[in-house]
Amino acid sequence: MKYIFLIAAFNAFFLGFAFAKKPKALHDKILIYWLVGLSTFVGIYALFSNILFTKYHHFSVAFISLIMLHGPFLYLYISALIDDKFELNGKNLSI
């Protein structure tokens, strides 16, 4: 299972940088940050899950709560795709 998570982390990391083209639109930047964050999360989970859940209980709870970041990333990504004049500001982040 550890190797499957490492392969998934590598794929997300690779796709994050494969989408990094020269003229980046806002939705491309959001997707890149989302994929790089996802690959970091999955990679750390694959490498340190046995240590994380046995020795550091409080850190593991905080680490698992990062899963809830996928909803806001999805909202921002779809909003940036739909609206050409979408700007990332504090008003958009406080739904």
Backbone hydrogen bonds, N-H to C=O, Kabsch-Sander energy under -0.5 kcal/mol:
donor,donor_aa,acceptor,acceptor_aa,energy
5,F,1,M,-2.0
6,L,2,K,-1.9
7,I,3,Y,-2.3
8,A,4,I,-2.3
9,A,5,F,-2.4
10,F,6,L,-2.3
11,N,7,I,-2.4
12,A,8,A,-2.4
13,F,9,A,-2.4
14,F,10,F,-2.8
15,L,11,N,-2.7
16,G,12,A,-2.0
17,F,13,F,-1.5
18,A,14,F,-1.8
19,F,15,L,-1.7
20,A,17,F,-0.5
21,K,19,F,-2.0
24,K,22,K,-1.3
29,K,25,A,-1.9
30,I,26,L,-2.3
31,L,27,H,-2.0
32,I,28,D,-2.3
33,Y,29,K,-2.5
34,W,30,I,-2.3
35,L,31,L,-2.6
36,V,32,I,-2.5
37,G,33,Y,-2.3
38,L,34,W,-2.3
39,S,35,L,-2.5
40,T,36,V,-2.1
41,F,37,G,-2.4
42,V,38,L,-2.7
43,G,39,S,-2.3
44,I,40,T,-2.4
45,Y,41,F,-2.2
46,A,42,V,-2.4
47,L,43,G,-2.1
48,F,44,I,-2.6
49,S,45,Y,-1.2
52,L,48,F,-3.0
53,F,49,S,-2.0
54,T,50,N,-0.7
55,K,51,I,-2.2
56,Y,51,I,-0.8
56,Y,52,L,-0.6
57,H,55,K,-0.6
60,S,56,Y,-1.8
61,V,57,H,-1.7
62,A,58,H,-1.7
63,F,59,F,-2.2
64,I,60,S,-2.4
65,S,61,V,-1.6
66,L,63,F,-1.0
67,I,64,I,-1.8
68,M,65,S,-1.4
69,L,66,L,-1.7
70,H,67,I,-1.6
73,F,69,L,-1.8
74,L,70,H,-2.4
75,Y,71,G,-2.4
76,L,72,P,-2.7
77,Y,73,F,-2.4
78,I,74,L,-2.5
79,S,75,Y,-2.5
80,A,76,L,-2.2
81,L,77,Y,-1.7
82,I,78,I,-2.3
83,D,79,S,-2.3
84,D,82,I,-0.6
86,F,83,D,-1.1
89,N,87,E,-0.9
92,N,89,N,-0.6
93,L,89,N,-1.3
94,S,90,G,-1.2
95,I,93,L,-1.0
